Amino acid sequence: MKKSMKMQDAFDPYLERMVSQSETSSGRIKAKLSDSYAWCFCELCEKPTEYSAILEAPKVVKRLQRRNAKVVSRRETIYAAAQERADALILRYEQACEGKFGPYEAARMLMHYCDIPEMQGDRSVDGFREQIERKMLFAEWARHGEPVWTTRLPGQTDGDAKPSKLYCETHNPRRSDDARRAYQRDRRFILEYHDFIEKIWSQVINAGSHPTWDIESHAHVRREARRQLQALKSPTSMIGDFLTQGTMNQAEIARHLGVSRQAVSAAIRRLAKKSAE
Ligand SMILES: [Zn+2]
């Protein structure tokens, strides 16, 4: 895979320092990031990737000496100034909707200030307000320092792996032992998972129930696909399959499924009880 390297500054909230992060982006990650809906989802479930969770929460910092930095606190004055700017724009939008500035101004303001997919078709003044208040708060905050992405999620400490662009916190194999087990367990069904996603998309498109431009539809489809997959591949039914094949002992099955040996023997007892009934 061809890799490109780019260095960028980011704020490390744990060290309270600016650090250089190399953006190593493989072809696989570039392809994922270029898809305007898929980029924010974990490969294995409907949760956001660690990386997209971080992009939703930028910080404003003040640089100190020797690459130290601290987060600029959001004082009352920042909130007040942001509200004032937001109110002025909301008023203008309201008037634009009434046609005061010609036929195109309301649409232009939407394009300029709002995240259209996120608004889910709601072009009301309230929908505009919700977008603009958040945006103005960040803009006002950013005037008092430098807006940056952080290098990690809250709770992640020094020495932890950097945020994954492919997986959520519970599926990033470099995050914890539990996450590695979940990754190993679910990665084996990634093809089936994506088959389910495709199948469910065709159902919801036929039903007209979930528009494709709505990010929530994508989350819904992925959640539903995962539910159906789990029902199909419950550990108990898989352990049954492995036992019938007769090529693996309990410890091997446990390793294969990424569960404990105790879980396997409990499942075998459940299966035995079921077949005895
Ligand atoms: Zn996940």
Residues whose N, C-alpha, C, O or C-beta is under 5 A from the ligand:
A	BS01	ZN	C42 L44 C45 K47 C168 H171
